[in-house]
Amino acid sequence: MFSYLLDEKGLKLQKEVKEFVKSVPHDLIRELDMEKIRYPRDFVRELGRKGLLGLRFPEQYGGRGLPWTHELIAMEEIGTLGASLGCAFAMPSIVGECLVRFGTQKQKEKYLVPMLKGEIVAAEALTEPRGGSDFFGAVTTARRVGNEYEIKGAKRFIVGAQEADFFVVYARTGEEGDHPKKSISLFIVERQMGVKVEYLYGLLGARGGGTGRVVFNNIRVPEDNIVGELHGGAEIFDRMMIPERLTSAGGALGAGRAALEVAAKYSMKRKAFGRTIREFQAVSFSIADAVSKMDSARALAWVAAKSVDSGIDSRRIVSEAKKICTEAAWETVNRAMQVMGGIGYTTVYPVERLLRDIRLMLIWTGTNEIMNLLIQHEYYRELIKEMEMGEGRDIEKDAIDGSEEEKVFE
């Protein structure tokens, strides 16, 4: 993060998180990637012990009451450790969003407080086997039985499935034919209620996050475990996309930066033709392009965070930040590997792991194609509104000719 943009609190937080990141055992990252460790629970506990989880949530629940700009600082630093640890750090921020904004006081005390202490682990059960991007096509159901709901269905690609103590689960509660946006509810489902993990995925990257498929075989959940209003899942989903995508942006910045630093340091040591490869423009200019790309993405993420902090509609700018930051990180890690040549493709250096991790970032929390869909939709909506209000200059009339007869549209 640009240090000169930070206030005293931001600088202090950045230093604190940097020191924490420096203390994380190298063996933890290696063993996660080799899947000797299935989930980094001790890492989460330590984050909680240091008060680093859910930084922007109120102090009364264990947060620090900080703005999004500060959480983004922490997310980028944690992101240098890779996708699994970054996700473990981000999950309380994501799940905590629905609890803080929509949860009851009882739910906050029972789930949010211990989660931010690192005492319990949460997971978000969103994606279904039939499709990831089609949220409103969910087929997992929750049927009312007395003062309980019976949940039946399955979710997949659930990060933390292996270890989560509770899941926030979207399920269809409306009747057939109801409007999709008014037929889904969000439930808190504890593992001990009967959640089954039937498959753990072998992943290209982001290993050690305990990612699996979870199954709900007619699990009974008390009605007190509904988050927000009955059939109000769409509103919660829209709100939770903010932390999902901003943490994705921040994590990507960290992972891309890590790869860039490894390659840049290598270029200062590696010699060819009698001089360090940094002295060749093909190498140094590639580093310059990566630095510029990452700084541009970081600036956009900062603006997105400021936008959310201001309380305005931030769907477009947050989607842009997720898209641009993940794409910048992907381009950067590929440049890093190219600078290092063959050795960058081996496990002698961590660039190959970062490449595998970053590849997922273009897919999760909404694919970048979905980001494009959202961006264009919001842009056209804003443009049409501006046109209807007669705001702004009519730039078309600046044309030298501007013949109306030549403006044929059909």
Contacts in CASP RR format, 6 or more apart in sequence:
PFRMAT RR
TARGET T0000
AUTHOR 0000-0000-0000
METHOD contacts of the structure
MODEL  1
MFSYLLDEKGLKLQKEVKEFVKSVPHDLIRELDMEKIRYPRDFVRELGRK
GLLGLRFPEQYGGRGLPWTHELIAMEEIGTLGASLGCAFAMPSIVGECLV
RFGTQKQKEKYLVPMLKGEIVAAEALTEPRGGSDFFGAVTTARRVGNEYE
IKGAKRFIVGAQEADFFVVYARTGEEGDHPKKSISLFIVERQMGVKVEYL
YGLLGARGGGTGRVVFNNIRVPEDNIVGELHGGAEIFDRMMIPERLTSAG
GALGAGRAALEVAAKYSMKRKAFGRTIREFQAVSFSIADAVSKMDSARAL
AWVAAKSVDSGIDSRRIVSEAKKICTEAAWETVNRAMQVMGGIGYTTVYP
VERLLRDIRLMLIWTGTNEIMNLLIQHEYYRELIKEMEMGEGRDIEKDAI
DGSEEEKVFE
1 14 0 8 1.000
1 72 0 8 1.000
1 73 0 8 1.000
1 76 0 8 1.000
1 298 0 8 1.000
1 302 0 8 1.000
2 295 0 8 1.000
2 298 0 8 1.000
2 299 0 8 1.000
2 302 0 8 1.000
3 11 0 8 1.000
3 14 0 8 1.000
5 302 0 8 1.000
6 14 0 8 1.000
6 73 0 8 1.000
9 66 0 8 1.000
9 70 0 8 1.000
10 69 0 8 1.000
10 70 0 8 1.000
10 73 0 8 1.000
13 55 0 8 1.000
13 66 0 8 1.000
13 70 0 8 1.000
13 73 0 8 1.000
13 74 0 8 1.000
14 73 0 8 1.000
14 74 0 8 1.000
14 77 0 8 1.000
16 50 0 8 1.000
16 52 0 8 1.000
17 52 0 8 1.000
17 73 0 8 1.000
17 74 0 8 1.000
17 77 0 8 1.000
17 78 0 8 1.000
18 77 0 8 1.000
20 46 0 8 1.000
20 47 0 8 1.000
20 50 0 8 1.000
20 52 0 8 1.000
20 77 0 8 1.000
21 77 0 8 1.000
21 78 0 8 1.000
21 80 0 8 1.000
21 81 0 8 1.000
24 43 0 8 1.000
24 81 0 8 1.000
24 85 0 8 1.000
28 37 0 8 1.000
28 40 0 8 1.000
28 43 0 8 1.000
28 85 0 8 1.000
29 81 0 8 1.000
29 82 0 8 1.000
29 85 0 8 1.000
29 350 0 8 1.000
31 37 0 8 1.000
32 40 0 8 1.000
32 84 0 8 1.000
32 85 0 8 1.000
32 207 0 8 1.000
32 208 0 8 1.000
32 209 0 8 1.000
33 205 0 8 1.000
33 207 0 8 1.000
33 208 0 8 1.000
33 353 0 8 1.000
34 207 0 8 1.000
35 207 0 8 1.000
35 208 0 8 1.000
37 208 0 8 1.000
38 162 0 8 1.000
38 163 0 8 1.000
38 200 0 8 1.000
38 208 0 8 1.000
38 209 0 8 1.000
38 210 0 8 1.000
39 88 0 8 1.000
39 121 0 8 1.000
39 160 0 8 1.000
39 162 0 8 1.000
39 163 0 8 1.000
39 208 0 8 1.000
39 209 0 8 1.000
39 210 0 8 1.000
40 84 0 8 1.000
40 85 0 8 1.000
40 88 0 8 1.000
40 208 0 8 1.000
40 209 0 8 1.000
41 121 0 8 1.000
41 163 0 8 1.000
43 85 0 8 1.000
43 88 0 8 1.000
44 53 0 8 1.000
44 88 0 8 1.000
44 89 0 8 1.000
44 118 0 8 1.000
44 121 0 8 1.000
45 118 0 8 1.000
45 119 0 8 1.000
47 53 0 8 1.000
47 88 0 8 1.000
47 89 0 8 1.000
47 118 0 8 1.000
48 116 0 8 1.000
48 117 0 8 1.000
48 118 0 8 1.000
49 117 0 8 1.000
49 118 0 8 1.000
51 62 0 8 1.000
51 63 0 8 1.000
51 64 0 8 1.000
51 116 0 8 1.000
51 117 0 8 1.000
52 74 0 8 1.000
52 89 0 8 1.000
53 63 0 8 1.000
53 89 0 8 1.000
53 92 0 8 1.000
53 93 0 8 1.000
53 115 0 8 1.000
53 116 0 8 1.000
53 117 0 8 1.000
53 118 0 8 1.000
54 62 0 8 1.000
54 63 0 8 1.000
54 64 0 8 1.000
54 71 0 8 1.000
54 92 0 8 1.000
54 93 0 8 1.000
54 96 0 8 1.000
54 116 0 8 1.000
55 63 0 8 1.000
55 64 0 8 1.000
55 65 0 8 1.000
55 66 0 8 1.000
55 70 0 8 1.000
55 71 0 8 1.000
55 74 0 8 1.000
55 93 0 8 1.000
56 63 0 8 1.000
56 64 0 8 1.000
56 65 0 8 1.000
56 66 0 8 1.000
56 67 0 8 1.000
56 68 0 8 1.000
56 70 0 8 1.000
56 71 0 8 1.000
56 93 0 8 1.000
57 63 0 8 1.000
57 64 0 8 1.000
57 65 0 8 1.000
57 96 0 8 1.000
57 100 0 8 1.000
57 112 0 8 1.000
57 116 0 8 1.000
58 65 0 8 1.000
58 100 0 8 1.000
59 65 0 8 1.000
61 100 0 8 1.000
61 108 0 8 1.000
61 112 0 8 1.000
61 113 0 8 1.000
61 116 0 8 1.000
62 113 0 8 1.000
62 116 0 8 1.000
62 117 0 8 1.000
63 116 0 8 1.000
67 305 0 8 1.000
67 309 0 8 1.000
68 246 0 8 1.000
68 305 0 8 1.000
68 306 0 8 1.000
68 308 0 8 1.000
68 309 0 8 1.000
69 302 0 8 1.000
69 305 0 8 1.000
69 306 0 8 1.000
69 309 0 8 1.000
71 93 0 8 1.000
71 246 0 8 1.000
71 247 0 8 1.000
71 305 0 8 1.000
72 246 0 8 1.000
72 249 0 8 1.000
72 250 0 8 1.000
72 301 0 8 1.000
72 302 0 8 1.000
72 305 0 8 1.000
74 89 0 8 1.000
75 86 0 8 1.000
75 89 0 8 1.000
75 90 0 8 1.000
75 246 0 8 1.000
75 247 0 8 1.000
75 250 0 8 1.000
75 251 0 8 1.000
75 253 0 8 1.000
75 254 0 8 1.000
76 250 0 8 1.000
76 251 0 8 1.000
76 253 0 8 1.000
76 254 0 8 1.000
76 257 0 8 1.000
76 298 0 8 1.000
77 254 0 8 1.000
78 85 0 8 1.000
78 86 0 8 1.000
78 89 0 8 1.000
78 251 0 8 1.000
78 254 0 8 1.000
79 85 0 8 1.000
79 86 0 8 1.000
79 89 0 8 1.000
79 250 0 8 1.000
79 251 0 8 1.000
79 253 0 8 1.000
79 254 0 8 1.000
79 255 0 8 1.000
79 258 0 8 1.000
80 254 0 8 1.000
80 255 0 8 1.000
80 257 0 8 1.000
80 258 0 8 1.000
81 258 0 8 1.000
82 206 0 8 1.000
82 251 0 8 1.000
82 254 0 8 1.000
82 255 0 8 1.000
82 258 0 8 1.000
82 353 0 8 1.000
82 354 0 8 1.000
82 357 0 8 1.000
83 205 0 8 1.000
83 206 0 8 1.000
83 251 0 8 1.000
83 255 0 8 1.000
83 357 0 8 1.000
83 358 0 8 1.000
83 360 0 8 1.000
83 361 0 8 1.000
84 206 0 8 1.000
84 207 0 8 1.000
84 208 0 8 1.000
84 209 0 8 1.000
84 357 0 8 1.000
86 247 0 8 1.000
86 251 0 8 1.000
87 159 0 8 1.000
87 206 0 8 1.000
87 209 0 8 1.000
88 209 0 8 1.000
90 243 0 8 1.000
90 247 0 8 1.000
90 248 0 8 1.000
90 251 0 8 1.000
91 121 0 8 1.000
91 122 0 8 1.000
91 123 0 8 1.000
91 124 0 8 1.000
91 159 0 8 1.000
91 160 0 8 1.000
92 115 0 8 1.000
92 116 0 8 1.000
92 118 0 8 1.000
92 122 0 8 1.000
93 243 0 8 1.000
93 247 0 8 1.000
94 124 0 8 1.000
94 240 0 8 1.000
94 243 0 8 1.000
94 244 0 8 1.000
94 247 0 8 1.000
95 115 0 8 1.000
95 122 0 8 1.000
95 123 0 8 1.000
95 124 0 8 1.000
95 168 0 8 1.000
96 112 0 8 1.000
96 115 0 8 1.000
96 122 0 8 1.000
96 243 0 8 1.000
97 239 0 8 1.000
97 240 0 8 1.000
97 242 0 8 1.000
97 243 0 8 1.000
98 168 0 8 1.000
98 186 0 8 1.000
98 227 0 8 1.000
98 236 0 8 1.000
98 239 0 8 1.000
98 240 0 8 1.000
99 107 0 8 1.000
99 108 0 8 1.000
99 111 0 8 1.000
99 112 0 8 1.000
99 227 0 8 1.000
100 108 0 8 1.000
100 112 0 8 1.000
101 236 0 8 1.000
101 239 0 8 1.000
102 186 0 8 1.000
102 227 0 8 1.000
102 228 0 8 1.000
102 235 0 8 1.000
102 236 0 8 1.000
102 239 0 8 1.000
103 227 0 8 1.000
103 228 0 8 1.000
104 224 0 8 1.000
104 228 0 8 1.000
106 224 0 8 1.000
107 188 0 8 1.000
107 224 0 8 1.000
107 225 0 8 1.000
107 227 0 8 1.000
111 120 0 8 1.000
111 122 0 8 1.000
111 166 0 8 1.000
111 188 0 8 1.000
114 120 0 8 1.000
115 121 0 8 1.000
115 122 0 8 1.000
120 165 0 8 1.000
120 166 0 8 1.000
121 160 0 8 1.000
121 163 0 8 1.000
121 164 0 8 1.000
121 165 0 8 1.000
122 164 0 8 1.000
122 165 0 8 1.000
122 166 0 8 1.000
122 167 0 8 1.000
122 168 0 8 1.000
123 158 0 8 1.000
123 159 0 8 1.000
123 160 0 8 1.000
123 161 0 8 1.000
123 164 0 8 1.000
123 166 0 8 1.000
123 167 0 8 1.000
123 168 0 8 1.000
123 214 0 8 1.000
124 158 0 8 1.000
124 159 0 8 1.000
124 167 0 8 1.000
124 168 0 8 1.000
124 240 0 8 1.000
125 155 0 8 1.000
125 158 0 8 1.000
125 167 0 8 1.000
125 168 0 8 1.000
125 169 0 8 1.000
125 170 0 8 1.000
125 189 0 8 1.000
125 214 0 8 1.000
126 135 0 8 1.000
126 155 0 8 1.000
126 158 0 8 1.000
126 170 0 8 1.000
126 237 0 8 1.000
127 155 0 8 1.000
127 156 0 8 1.000
127 157 0 8 1.000
127 158 0 8 1.000
128 137 0 8 1.000
128 138 0 8 1.000
128 139 0 8 1.000
128 140 0 8 1.000
128 153 0 8 1.000
128 154 0 8 1.000
128 155 0 8 1.000
128 156 0 8 1.000
129 154 0 8 1.000
129 156 0 8 1.000
129 213 0 8 1.000
130 137 0 8 1.000
130 139 0 8 1.000
131 137 0 8 1.000
132 157 0 8 1.000
133 366 0 8 1.000
133 367 0 8 1.000
133 370 0 8 1.000
135 170 0 8 1.000
135 237 0 8 1.000
136 180 0 8 1.000
136 181 0 8 1.000
136 184 0 8 1.000
136 234 0 8 1.000
137 180 0 8 1.000
138 170 0 8 1.000
138 171 0 8 1.000
138 172 0 8 1.000
138 184 0 8 1.000
139 153 0 8 1.000
139 172 0 8 1.000
140 151 0 8 1.000
140 152 0 8 1.000
140 153 0 8 1.000
140 154 0 8 1.000
140 155 0 8 1.000
140 169 0 8 1.000
140 170 0 8 1.000
140 171 0 8 1.000
140 172 0 8 1.000
140 216 0 8 1.000
141 151 0 8 1.000
141 152 0 8 1.000
141 153 0 8 1.000
141 171 0 8 1.000
141 172 0 8 1.000
141 173 0 8 1.000
142 149 0 8 1.000
142 150 0 8 1.000
142 151 0 8 1.000
142 152 0 8 1.000
142 171 0 8 1.000
142 172 0 8 1.000
142 173 0 8 1.000
142 185 0 8 1.000
142 187 0 8 1.000
142 221 0 8 1.000
143 149 0 8 1.000
143 150 0 8 1.000
143 152 0 8 1.000
144 150 0 8 1.000
144 173 0 8 1.000
144 223 0 8 1.000
145 220 0 8 1.000
147 222 0 8 1.000
147 223 0 8 1.000
148 220 0 8 1.000
148 221 0 8 1.000
148 222 0 8 1.000
148 223 0 8 1.000
149 171 0 8 1.000
149 173 0 8 1.000
149 187 0 8 1.000
149 220 0 8 1.000
149 221 0 8 1.000
149 222 0 8 1.000
149 223 0 8 1.000
149 225 0 8 1.000
149 226 0 8 1.000
150 218 0 8 1.000
150 219 0 8 1.000
150 220 0 8 1.000
150 221 0 8 1.000
151 169 0 8 1.000
151 171 0 8 1.000
151 187 0 8 1.000
151 189 0 8 1.000
151 216 0 8 1.000
151 218 0 8 1.000
151 219 0 8 1.000
151 221 0 8 1.000
152 216 0 8 1.000
152 217 0 8 1.000
152 218 0 8 1.000
152 219 0 8 1.000
153 171 0 8 1.000
153 215 0 8 1.000
153 216 0 8 1.000
153 217 0 8 1.000
154 198 0 8 1.000
154 213 0 8 1.000
154 214 0 8 1.000
154 215 0 8 1.000
154 216 0 8 1.000
155 167 0 8 1.000
155 169 0 8 1.000
155 213 0 8 1.000
155 214 0 8 1.000
155 216 0 8 1.000
156 199 0 8 1.000
156 212 0 8 1.000
156 213 0 8 1.000
156 214 0 8 1.000
157 201 0 8 1.000
157 211 0 8 1.000
157 212 0 8 1.000
157 213 0 8 1.000
157 364 0 8 1.000
158 164 0 8 1.000
158 167 0 8 1.000
158 211 0 8 1.000
158 212 0 8 1.000
158 213 0 8 1.000
158 214 0 8 1.000
159 206 0 8 1.000
159 209 0 8 1.000
159 210 0 8 1.000
159 211 0 8 1.000
160 209 0 8 1.000
160 210 0 8 1.000
160 211 0 8 1.000
160 212 0 8 1.000
161 197 0 8 1.000
161 200 0 8 1.000
161 210 0 8 1.000
161 211 0 8 1.000
161 212 0 8 1.000
161 213 0 8 1.000
161 214 0 8 1.000
162 197 0 8 1.000
162 200 0 8 1.000
162 209 0 8 1.000
162 210 0 8 1.000
162 211 0 8 1.000
162 212 0 8 1.000
163 210 0 8 1.000
164 191 0 8 1.000
165 190 0 8 1.000
165 191 0 8 1.000
166 188 0 8 1.000
166 189 0 8 1.000
166 190 0 8 1.000
166 191 0 8 1.000
167 188 0 8 1.000
167 189 0 8 1.000
167 190 0 8 1.000
167 191 0 8 1.000
167 195 0 8 1.000
167 214 0 8 1.000
168 186 0 8 1.000
168 187 0 8 1.000
168 188 0 8 1.000
168 189 0 8 1.000
168 227 0 8 1.000
169 186 0 8 1.000
169 187 0 8 1.000
169 188 0 8 1.000
169 189 0 8 1.000
169 216 0 8 1.000
170 184 0 8 1.000
170 185 0 8 1.000
170 186 0 8 1.000
170 187 0 8 1.000
170 233 0 8 1.000
170 237 0 8 1.000
171 184 0 8 1.000
171 185 0 8 1.000
171 187 0 8 1.000
172 183 0 8 1.000
172 184 0 8 1.000
173 183 0 8 1.000
173 184 0 8 1.000
173 185 0 8 1.000
173 230 0 8 1.000
173 231 0 8 1.000
174 182 0 8 1.000
174 183 0 8 1.000
174 184 0 8 1.000
174 231 0 8 1.000
175 183 0 8 1.000
177 183 0 8 1.000
178 231 0 8 1.000
180 234 0 8 1.000
181 234 0 8 1.000
182 231 0 8 1.000
182 232 0 8 1.000
182 234 0 8 1.000
183 231 0 8 1.000
184 231 0 8 1.000
184 232 0 8 1.000
184 233 0 8 1.000
184 234 0 8 1.000
184 237 0 8 1.000
185 226 0 8 1.000
185 227 0 8 1.000
185 229 0 8 1.000
185 230 0 8 1.000
185 231 0 8 1.000
185 232 0 8 1.000
185 233 0 8 1.000
186 226 0 8 1.000
186 227 0 8 1.000
186 228 0 8 1.000
186 232 0 8 1.000
186 233 0 8 1.000
186 236 0 8 1.000
186 237 0 8 1.000
187 221 0 8 1.000
187 225 0 8 1.000
187 226 0 8 1.000
187 227 0 8 1.000
188 221 0 8 1.000
188 225 0 8 1.000
188 227 0 8 1.000
189 195 0 8 1.000
189 216 0 8 1.000
189 219 0 8 1.000
189 221 0 8 1.000
189 225 0 8 1.000
193 219 0 8 1.000
193 220 0 8 1.000
193 221 0 8 1.000
194 216 0 8 1.000
194 217 0 8 1.000
194 219 0 8 1.000
195 214 0 8 1.000
195 215 0 8 1.000
195 216 0 8 1.000
195 219 0 8 1.000
196 214 0 8 1.000
196 215 0 8 1.000
196 216 0 8 1.000
196 217 0 8 1.000
197 212 0 8 1.000
197 213 0 8 1.000
197 214 0 8 1.000
197 215 0 8 1.000
198 213 0 8 1.000
198 214 0 8 1.000
198 215 0 8 1.000
199 212 0 8 1.000
199 213 0 8 1.000
200 210 0 8 1.000
200 211 0 8 1.000
200 212 0 8 1.000
201 211 0 8 1.000
201 212 0 8 1.000
201 213 0 8 1.000
202 211 0 8 1.000
203 211 0 8 1.000
203 360 0 8 1.000
204 356 0 8 1.000
204 359 0 8 1.000
204 360 0 8 1.000
205 353 0 8 1.000
205 356 0 8 1.000
205 357 0 8 1.000
205 359 0 8 1.000
205 360 0 8 1.000
206 356 0 8 1.000
206 357 0 8 1.000
206 360 0 8 1.000
227 236 0 8 1.000
228 236 0 8 1.000
229 235 0 8 1.000
238 315 0 8 1.000
241 315 0 8 1.000
241 318 0 8 1.000
241 365 0 8 1.000
242 308 0 8 1.000
242 314 0 8 1.000
242 318 0 8 1.000
244 365 0 8 1.000
244 366 0 8 1.000
245 318 0 8 1.000
245 319 0 8 1.000
245 321 0 8 1.000
245 322 0 8 1.000
245 365 0 8 1.000
245 366 0 8 1.000
245 371 0 8 1.000
246 301 0 8 1.000
246 304 0 8 1.000
246 305 0 8 1.000
246 308 0 8 1.000
246 318 0 8 1.000
246 321 0 8 1.000
246 322 0 8 1.000
247 365 0 8 1.000
248 322 0 8 1.000
248 325 0 8 1.000
248 326 0 8 1.000
248 361 0 8 1.000
248 364 0 8 1.000
248 365 0 8 1.000
249 297 0 8 1.000
249 301 0 8 1.000
249 304 0 8 1.000
249 318 0 8 1.000
249 321 0 8 1.000
249 322 0 8 1.000
249 324 0 8 1.000
249 325 0 8 1.000
249 326 0 8 1.000
250 301 0 8 1.000
250 325 0 8 1.000
251 325 0 8 1.000
251 361 0 8 1.000
252 297 0 8 1.000
252 325 0 8 1.000
252 326 0 8 1.000
252 328 0 8 1.000
252 329 0 8 1.000
252 358 0 8 1.000
252 361 0 8 1.000
253 294 0 8 1.000
253 297 0 8 1.000
253 298 0 8 1.000
253 301 0 8 1.000
253 325 0 8 1.000
253 328 0 8 1.000
253 329 0 8 1.000
254 329 0 8 1.000
255 329 0 8 1.000
255 333 0 8 1.000
255 354 0 8 1.000
255 357 0 8 1.000
255 358 0 8 1.000
255 361 0 8 1.000
256 294 0 8 1.000
256 328 0 8 1.000
256 329 0 8 1.000
256 332 0 8 1.000
256 333 0 8 1.000
256 336 0 8 1.000
256 354 0 8 1.000
256 358 0 8 1.000
257 294 0 8 1.000
257 332 0 8 1.000
258 350 0 8 1.000
258 354 0 8 1.000
259 329 0 8 1.000
259 332 0 8 1.000
259 333 0 8 1.000
259 336 0 8 1.000
259 337 0 8 1.000
259 351 0 8 1.000
259 354 0 8 1.000
259 355 0 8 1.000
259 358 0 8 1.000
260 287 0 8 1.000
260 290 0 8 1.000
260 291 0 8 1.000
260 294 0 8 1.000
260 332 0 8 1.000
260 335 0 8 1.000
260 336 0 8 1.000
262 336 0 8 1.000
262 340 0 8 1.000
262 349 0 8 1.000
262 350 0 8 1.000
262 351 0 8 1.000
263 287 0 8 1.000
263 290 0 8 1.000
263 335 0 8 1.000
263 336 0 8 1.000
263 337 0 8 1.000
263 339 0 8 1.000
263 340 0 8 1.000
263 351 0 8 1.000
264 278 0 8 1.000
264 287 0 8 1.000
266 339 0 8 1.000
266 340 0 8 1.000
266 349 0 8 1.000
267 276 0 8 1.000
267 277 0 8 1.000
267 278 0 8 1.000
267 283 0 8 1.000
267 284 0 8 1.000
267 287 0 8 1.000
267 339 0 8 1.000
268 276 0 8 1.000
268 278 0 8 1.000
269 276 0 8 1.000
270 276 0 8 1.000
270 277 0 8 1.000
270 340 0 8 1.000
271 277 0 8 1.000
272 280 0 8 1.000
277 283 0 8 1.000
277 339 0 8 1.000
278 284 0 8 1.000
278 287 0 8 1.000
283 339 0 8 1.000
286 335 0 8 1.000
286 338 0 8 1.000
286 339 0 8 1.000
287 335 0 8 1.000
287 339 0 8 1.000
289 335 0 8 1.000
290 331 0 8 1.000
290 332 0 8 1.000
290 335 0 8 1.000
290 336 0 8 1.000
293 328 0 8 1.000
293 331 0 8 1.000
293 332 0 8 1.000
294 328 0 8 1.000
294 329 0 8 1.000
294 332 0 8 1.000
296 324 0 8 1.000
296 328 0 8 1.000
297 321 0 8 1.000
297 324 0 8 1.000
297 325 0 8 1.000
297 327 0 8 1.000
297 328 0 8 1.000
297 329 0 8 1.000
298 325 0 8 1.000
300 317 0 8 1.000
300 320 0 8 1.000
300 321 0 8 1.000
300 324 0 8 1.000
300 325 0 8 1.000
301 321 0 8 1.000
301 325 0 8 1.000
303 317 0 8 1.000
303 321 0 8 1.000
304 314 0 8 1.000
304 317 0 8 1.000
304 318 0 8 1.000
304 320 0 8 1.000
304 321 0 8 1.000
307 314 0 8 1.000
307 317 0 8 1.000
307 318 0 8 1.000
308 314 0 8 1.000
308 318 0 8 1.000
315 374 0 8 1.000
315 378 0 8 1.000
316 374 0 8 1.000
316 375 0 8 1.000
316 378 0 8 1.000
316 379 0 8 1.000
316 382 0 8 1.000
319 371 0 8 1.000
319 374 0 8 1.000
319 375 0 8 1.000
319 378 0 8 1.000
320 371 0 8 1.000
320 375 0 8 1.000
322 365 0 8 1.000
322 366 0 8 1.000
322 368 0 8 1.000
322 371 0 8 1.000
323 368 0 8 1.000
323 371 0 8 1.000
323 372 0 8 1.000
323 375 0 8 1.000
326 358 0 8 1.000
326 361 0 8 1.000
326 362 0 8 1.000
326 368 0 8 1.000
327 362 0 8 1.000
327 368 0 8 1.000
329 358 0 8 1.000
329 361 0 8 1.000
330 358 0 8 1.000
330 359 0 8 1.000
330 361 0 8 1.000
330 362 0 8 1.000
333 351 0 8 1.000
333 354 0 8 1.000
333 355 0 8 1.000
333 358 0 8 1.000
334 355 0 8 1.000
336 344 0 8 1.000
336 351 0 8 1.000
336 354 0 8 1.000
337 344 0 8 1.000
337 345 0 8 1.000
337 351 0 8 1.000
337 352 0 8 1.000
337 355 0 8 1.000
340 349 0 8 1.000
340 351 0 8 1.000
343 349 0 8 1.000
344 351 0 8 1.000
344 352 0 8 1.000
345 352 0 8 1.000
346 352 0 8 1.000
347 353 0 8 1.000
362 368 0 8 1.000
386 392 0 8 1.000
396 402 0 8 1.000
END
